Amino acid sequence: MALQSLFPHRLWWIGLCMLSAPFWHVLPRCNPCSSLPSAAAQTALPVMDERPARQTAAMYRRVRQRLASFKGKVFCFAKNLDTGETFGLAPDTKVRTASTIKVPIMVEVFAQVAEGKLTWDEKLTVVRRHEYEDGGVLFELTPGTQITVRDAMRLMIVVSDNIATNILLDRITTDAVNARLEAMGFAATRSLRKIGGGGESTFRQNHLEENKPYGIGVTTPREMVRLLEALERGLVVSPEASQEMLTIMKRQQFRDGIGRRLRGVVIANKPGALDHLRSDIGIVYTKHGRVAMAITVEDIPVVDYCSEAEGHVLIADLVDILLDGLAPPRSAARRAQH
């Protein structure tokens, strides 16, 4: 999230309140010196069972109808984690991550804490380098202010704070994020640089021309869903760490895409936005199953950062189609009757 207009005044207040110590007691804490296994020893994630949705043809028809008037491109992948059914539109195409790369960055923070390379209470110094760091809360604080690793990590996810992201990357490095992703078996997903520049990863520099178009990160919809599923199944760092990461994502303040119309439904998500892009990744915990999804809307004609922007509404419409199409047969029939 790069522009201040993404953060209504009420969220500035919420974000500032998040820095107070009592607020953080709402969420469980991971003991950095507990019996968590070494993340360095984590092997590649197992291949999960999946199969095309029974309603694939009908879903394609609905998606084509919805996209008929859209001038840009859409890439997505979704999976019902309980049935294994999937649906995708060019799910293995590389896309710009925007702020969704902050989820893999969070994974590396948790891993380094588990390995004893980092502690939750370590202090990081707020450094303001350029205007692109205005998303979030820390841009409003006096440079030189110190916050903990734990606070920076939560601000990075919950309000997509860009300064929090950059000072974490200063500490853990983009190369460490990428080494973790490679060890987990992700071939396409990589952190390329800090927001606004700097901290360029070796991967970016070694494939400079190929990676320039992707900005701060690159991924595919299928790989993001794999990561979400691994978190849900407790396979990332440790079961306890996986659960805490999802708990933090459930506190997400921006629900203009995946959560736009899902009142009363638990959602763990992380959106991203650029001038001509909207993306959202997350798990929707419906009564009919847990559906993980990653949606990228690219080449949006008009630059618009309001909550009613075309990209947000399009993602919400696609979410409706995905949840309907991936629901079990009885659930789908019941919903159609209502």
SVG drawing of the C-alpha trace seen along z (x, -y; Angstrom):
<svg xmlns="http://www.w3.org/2000/svg" viewBox="-35 -14 59 49">
<polyline fill="none" stroke="black" stroke-width="0.4" points="0.0,0.0 1.8,-3.1 -0.4,-6.1 -1.7,-7.9 -5.2,-8.0 -5.5,-4.3 -5.6,-5.0 -8.7,-6.8 -8.3,-9.0 -9.9,-6.5 -7.3,-3.9 -4.5,-6.3 -6.0,-6.5 -6.3,-2.7 -2.8,-2.2 -1.3,-4.7 -3.3,-2.9 -1.7,0.4 1.6,-0.8 0.4,-0.9 1.5,2.1 -1.9,3.3 -3.2,3.6 -0.7,6.3 -1.8,8.5 -4.9,9.3 -2.8,11.7 -0.9,14.7 2.8,14.4 5.4,16.8 8.2,17.5 11.4,16.9 13.3,19.4 10.6,22.0 10.8,25.5 10.0,24.3 12.0,26.4 14.7,24.8 13.3,23.2 16.6,23.7 15.9,27.4 12.5,27.0 12.3,29.1 10.2,28.3 6.5,28.2 4.6,31.4 2.5,31.5 -1.1,31.2 -3.9,33.0 -6.0,30.9 -8.3,31.4 -10.3,29.1 -13.6,28.0 -16.7,29.9 -18.2,26.6 -15.2,25.4 -17.1,24.9 -19.9,22.9 -17.3,20.8 -15.4,20.0 -18.7,18.8 -19.4,16.5 -15.9,15.2 -15.9,14.5 -19.2,12.6 -17.8,10.5 -14.6,9.7 -16.2,8.9 -16.1,5.1 -12.9,5.0 -9.9,3.6 -7.2,5.2 -6.0,8.7 -6.9,11.0 -4.9,13.9 -6.2,16.0 -6.1,19.4 -8.4,20.7 -8.7,23.9 -11.2,25.4 -8.8,26.7 -11.4,29.2 -12.4,30.8 -9.2,30.1 -11.2,28.6 -9.5,25.7 -10.1,23.1 -7.6,20.8 -7.1,18.2 -3.5,18.4 -2.5,19.4 1.1,20.1 1.7,16.7 4.2,14.5 2.6,11.3 3.6,8.3 3.0,8.9 2.6,5.4 2.1,5.6 1.2,9.3 5.0,10.0 4.7,8.9 3.4,12.4 6.6,14.2 8.5,11.4 6.5,12.2 7.3,15.9 11.0,15.1 10.7,12.9 9.0,15.8 11.6,18.2 14.5,16.1 12.9,15.7 12.5,19.5 16.2,19.9 17.4,17.4 18.7,15.0 16.2,12.4 14.1,11.6 10.6,10.2 11.7,7.4 14.7,6.3 14.4,2.6 14.3,1.2 14.7,-2.5 12.1,-4.3 13.9,-5.7 11.9,-7.8 13.7,-7.7 11.2,-8.7 7.6,-9.5 6.7,-5.9 6.9,-5.0 3.8,-6.9 1.5,-3.9 0.7,-3.0 1.5,-4.5 5.2,-4.9 5.5,-7.7 3.7,-9.9 6.1,-9.2 9.3,-11.1 12.3,-9.6 14.5,-7.9 11.6,-6.5 12.3,-2.9 9.7,0.0 10.1,3.7 10.4,6.3 7.0,7.7 5.3,4.3 6.9,3.7 5.8,7.1 2.2,6.6 2.0,3.1 3.5,4.5 0.6,6.9 -2.4,5.3 -2.1,1.8 0.4,2.6 3.0,0.2 5.7,-0.4 8.3,-1.8 7.8,1.2 8.4,3.4 11.6,1.6 13.2,1.6 12.4,5.3 14.1,6.0 17.1,3.9 17.3,6.4 16.5,9.7 17.4,9.0 15.6,9.8 18.1,12.6 17.1,14.4 13.4,14.2 14.3,15.7 16.5,18.5 13.6,19.5 11.1,19.5 13.5,21.6 13.9,24.1 10.2,24.4 9.9,25.2 8.7,22.0 10.3,21.4 8.6,18.1 7.9,16.2 10.7,13.8 11.3,10.5 13.1,8.2 13.8,5.0 12.5,2.7 9.6,0.3 10.9,-2.7 14.2,-1.1 17.3,0.2 18.0,3.6 17.9,5.3 18.1,9.0 20.8,11.1 18.0,12.8 16.9,9.4 20.4,8.3 21.2,11.7 18.1,11.4 17.8,7.6 16.0,7.1 13.5,10.0 12.7,8.7 12.5,4.9 8.8,5.0 7.8,6.7 8.8,4.0 9.1,5.1 8.2,8.8 7.1,11.5 4.9,14.5 2.2,16.6 -1.4,17.0 -0.9,20.8 2.3,20.3 0.5,17.8 -2.3,20.3 0.2,23.0 1.7,20.7 -1.7,19.9 -2.6,23.6 0.7,24.4 0.0,21.8 -3.5,23.2 -2.1,26.7 0.6,25.6 3.5,26.4 5.3,23.0 8.0,22.7 5.9,24.5 2.2,25.2 2.2,22.4 3.9,19.9 1.6,20.7 -1.4,20.2 -0.1,16.8 0.6,15.6 -2.9,16.4 -4.3,14.7 -2.4,11.5 -3.8,11.7 -7.3,12.0 -6.8,8.6 -6.3,7.1 -7.8,3.6 -8.3,3.5 -11.2,5.6 -12.0,3.7 -11.4,6.9 -11.7,10.4 -13.8,9.3 -15.9,6.6 -19.2,8.4 -18.5,11.1 -20.1,9.9 -19.7,12.2 -17.2,14.4 -13.7,14.9 -11.1,13.9 -7.2,14.0 -5.9,11.9 -3.3,9.4 -4.1,7.0 -1.8,5.0 -2.2,2.0 -0.3,0.1 -1.4,-2.5 -2.7,0.0 -2.9,3.1 -5.0,4.6 -4.2,7.9 -5.5,9.8 -4.5,13.2 -6.3,14.9 -8.3,17.7 -12.1,17.3 -13.5,19.5 -17.0,20.2 -19.5,22.6 -19.0,24.8 -15.2,25.0 -12.0,23.1 -11.2,21.4 -7.8,20.1 -7.4,17.7 -5.0,15.3 -6.3,12.7 -4.3,10.2 -6.1,7.5 -3.5,5.9 -3.5,3.1 -6.4,1.3 -7.0,-1.7 -7.7,-4.4 -5.6,-5.2 -8.0,-5.3 -7.2,-4.5 -10.7,-4.9 -12.5,-2.0 -14.9,-1.9 -12.1,-1.6 -12.7,0.8 -10.0,3.3 -11.5,3.7 -15.0,4.3 -13.8,6.7 -11.9,8.8 -15.1,8.9 -17.1,10.1 -14.6,12.8 -14.7,13.9 -18.4,14.4 -17.9,16.7 -15.1,18.6 -16.9,19.2 -20.1,20.4 -18.2,22.6 -16.0,24.2 -18.7,24.9 -19.6,28.6 -22.7,29.7 -25.3,29.5 -24.0,26.2 -24.1,24.8 -27.7,25.9 -28.7,24.5 -27.2,21.2 -28.8,21.1 -32.2,21.6 -31.7,18.5"/>
</svg>
